[in-house]
Amino acid sequence: MIVRRGSEIKSSEITSKDAFLRYAQTRRGFLAGAAALGVSAFVGGTRMFADDKLKTVPSAYAVNETETPLKKATTFNNFYEFGTDKGDPSQNAHTLHTRPWTIELTGLVKKPQTVGVDDLMAYRPIENRVYRHRCVEAWSMVIPWDGYSLAELINFAQPLPSAKYVQFISKLDRKQMPELPGGFDWPYSEGLRMDEAMNPLTLLCFGCYGETLPNQNGAPVRVVIPWKYGFKSAKSIVKINFTDKQPKTLWNESNSGEYGFYSNVNPQVNHPRWSQGHERRIDTSLLPHTIPTLMFNGYGDQVASMYNGMDLKKNY
């Protein structure tokens, strides 16, 4: 394990007065509304950020492996709303407008409400976490993500005891997503069992590589669940719904025989069309190289206990 240090703030990264005043005005409006709802948890220190830079704090969540270069991580993506080829999102996702942006907290919660993404960014210190990222297509990366544990937001939302699952709904706007393919039940949806969502590894993510998320990587807010295949980590989230039933998810509904609800990384359970025993690691090498796939993507000591007694082949 390694710990990444937050970088010092350069003078070039200091927010301009006009930008700060615009942000402060927006924040005051949110806090006034929050106060009316009895919401005090968001009254924390305002996070300063300039342009696309994020101020992060050190984190113990990091793997001692070569990071995938930023250029590769932002040009080799799956984000079907902007096209089905790997290079499509980096070419097409500029049409996505990430401000203003709000997230609904709905379903089995004490009080449904809507929060702004900038206020979510200011709610807790932004940590830099270096995670393995394993795609169900048997390729992988190592990416430094920036965010904080989703559990922090769940605690704020105050789900009812009857809430057993968390569902994530992504943005759907056909004008902003002209490459949206047919044949899928849009909007994109994903879900986790409550204990999975509350696991400290599950990240509410606002950035990567010390910068705010590029559109093609799920701006302005996504989740990252490093022990599951990448499609479980919903992008560009606009709604978080708490429910007592296992929620429908796009890929599981599209083809349950290939994409299970749990989709834990498991080298012993092959995809019907390819082996999951190895993966193509995309890093600083000129070409991807093959490495063995680890159970739970190498995070078993932190997550395996959640699945004690489960048949992980049946519950794939």
SVG drawing of the C-alpha trace seen along z (x, -y; Angstrom):
<svg xmlns="http://www.w3.org/2000/svg" viewBox="-40 -39 46 61">
<polyline fill="none" stroke="black" stroke-width="0.4" points="0.0,0.0 1.2,-3.5 -0.1,-6.9 -0.4,-9.7 0.2,-13.2 -2.0,-16.1 -0.1,-18.7 0.6,-22.2 -1.7,-24.9 0.1,-26.9 -0.6,-30.5 -1.9,-29.7 -4.5,-27.4 -6.1,-30.0 -9.7,-30.7 -10.3,-34.2 -12.4,-36.6 -15.2,-36.6 -15.3,-32.8 -15.3,-32.6 -18.2,-35.1 -20.3,-33.2 -19.6,-29.9 -20.3,-31.5 -23.6,-32.9 -24.7,-29.5 -23.6,-27.9 -25.4,-30.4 -28.6,-29.7 -28.2,-26.0 -27.5,-26.4 -30.5,-28.6 -32.7,-25.9 -31.0,-23.2 -31.5,-25.2 -35.2,-25.2 -35.1,-21.5 -33.3,-21.1 -30.1,-20.0 -27.0,-21.0 -24.5,-18.4 -23.5,-20.4 -22.5,-23.5 -18.8,-22.7 -15.9,-24.6 -16.2,-25.7 -13.8,-23.7 -11.7,-25.9 -11.0,-24.7 -9.7,-26.5 -10.5,-25.6 -10.4,-21.8 -8.0,-21.3 -9.1,-19.6 -7.5,-20.1 -7.1,-16.5 -6.0,-15.1 -3.9,-12.0 -5.6,-8.6 -4.5,-5.1 -6.5,-3.6 -3.9,-3.0 -2.2,-0.1 1.5,-0.1 1.2,0.5 2.0,-1.5 -0.8,-4.0 -2.4,-4.1 -1.4,-7.4 -4.1,-10.1 -4.3,-10.1 -5.0,-6.4 -7.6,-6.5 -9.5,-9.3 -9.5,-8.0 -10.2,-4.3 -13.6,-4.3 -17.0,-2.6 -19.8,-5.3 -22.5,-4.0 -24.5,-7.2 -21.8,-8.8 -21.1,-5.9 -20.3,-2.2 -16.6,-2.3 -13.8,-2.9 -12.8,-6.2 -16.3,-7.6 -16.8,-9.1 -13.6,-11.2 -14.8,-12.5 -18.5,-13.0 -19.0,-13.7 -18.1,-17.4 -21.9,-17.8 -22.6,-17.0 -23.4,-20.1 -22.2,-19.4 -23.4,-22.7 -25.9,-23.3 -26.1,-19.7 -28.2,-18.3 -28.7,-14.8 -32.0,-13.6 -32.0,-11.5 -35.2,-9.5 -37.1,-6.4 -36.9,-5.0 -35.2,-7.9 -36.2,-10.1 -36.8,-13.1 -36.3,-13.1 -34.3,-16.0 -32.1,-17.4 -28.6,-18.5 -26.1,-20.3 -23.0,-18.6 -20.8,-21.5 -22.2,-21.2 -21.5,-17.4 -17.9,-18.2 -17.7,-20.5 -19.3,-18.1 -16.2,-16.0 -12.5,-16.3 -11.7,-15.0 -9.4,-12.0 -7.0,-10.7 -7.4,-6.9 -5.5,-4.7 -7.7,-1.8 -7.4,1.1 -10.2,0.8 -11.2,4.1 -13.6,4.1 -15.8,7.1 -14.2,7.2 -11.0,8.5 -8.9,5.3 -7.8,3.3 -6.2,0.0 -4.9,-1.6 -6.5,-5.0 -6.1,-7.6 -9.7,-8.7 -10.7,-11.7 -13.7,-11.6 -14.9,-10.3 -16.7,-7.2 -20.3,-6.9 -21.2,-6.0 -20.8,-9.6 -23.6,-10.7 -25.8,-7.7 -25.5,-8.7 -26.6,-12.2 -29.5,-10.9 -30.8,-8.9 -32.2,-5.8 -35.0,-4.0 -34.3,-0.6 -36.4,0.9 -33.9,-0.3 -31.8,2.8 -30.5,1.6 -29.2,-1.6 -29.9,-2.4 -28.0,-4.9 -29.7,-6.6 -27.5,-8.3 -28.3,-11.4 -30.5,-10.9 -30.7,-13.8 -31.0,-12.9 -30.1,-16.4 -26.8,-16.2 -26.4,-12.5 -27.0,-12.4 -25.0,-9.2 -27.3,-7.3 -27.7,-3.8 -31.0,-2.0 -31.8,1.4 -31.2,0.4 -33.6,-0.5 -32.3,-4.0 -31.5,-5.8 -28.5,-3.8 -29.2,-2.3 -27.0,-0.4 -27.4,0.9 -25.8,2.2 -26.8,4.0 -26.8,1.6 -23.7,3.2 -21.8,2.9 -22.8,-0.7 -21.7,-1.4 -18.3,0.4 -15.5,-2.2 -14.0,-1.3 -17.1,-2.4 -16.2,-5.9 -18.4,-8.8 -16.1,-10.3 -15.7,-13.8 -12.3,-13.6 -9.3,-11.6 -5.6,-12.4 -6.2,-15.5 -8.6,-17.1 -12.4,-17.2 -13.8,-14.2 -13.6,-14.5 -17.0,-14.1 -16.1,-10.8 -15.1,-9.4 -18.5,-10.2 -18.6,-13.9 -19.5,-15.5 -20.1,-12.7 -20.0,-8.9 -19.4,-5.9 -16.4,-3.7 -16.6,-0.1 -13.1,1.4 -13.9,5.0 -16.6,5.2 -16.5,5.0 -16.4,1.5 -20.0,1.3 -21.3,1.4 -19.7,-2.0 -22.5,-4.3 -21.5,-7.6 -23.0,-11.1 -25.5,-10.3 -28.6,-12.4 -30.6,-10.2 -29.8,-7.9 -32.8,-5.8 -33.1,-3.7 -35.3,-0.7 -36.3,2.5 -36.1,4.6 -33.2,5.5 -33.3,2.7 -33.3,3.2 -30.0,2.5 -29.4,1.8 -26.9,4.6 -28.5,7.2 -31.9,6.5 -30.3,6.5 -28.6,9.8 -28.8,11.5 -26.9,14.5 -23.8,12.5 -24.1,9.6 -25.0,10.6 -26.4,8.2 -23.4,8.6 -20.7,8.8 -17.8,9.2 -14.5,9.7 -14.1,13.5 -11.4,15.3 -13.2,18.6 -16.4,17.5 -15.9,16.9 -18.0,14.6 -19.9,16.8 -17.7,15.5 -14.3,15.2 -12.2,16.2 -12.0,14.0 -8.8,15.6 -6.5,13.0 -6.7,9.4 -5.0,7.0 -3.4,4.3 -3.3,0.9 -0.5,-1.2 2.7,-2.9 3.6,0.0 3.4,-0.6 1.0,2.4 -1.3,4.0 0.3,7.0 -1.5,9.9 -1.7,10.5 -3.7,12.9 -7.0,11.6 -7.3,11.5 -10.4,12.5 -12.5,9.4 -9.8,7.6 -7.4,7.9 -9.7,6.4 -10.9,9.6 -9.6,8.8 -11.9,5.8 -15.0,7.1 -15.1,11.0 -16.9,11.1 -20.0,9.5 -20.5,12.7 -19.9,15.3 -22.1,18.3 -23.1,17.1 -22.5,19.2 -20.5,16.7 -21.0,18.8 -24.7,18.7 -24.8,15.1 -22.3,13.8"/>
</svg>
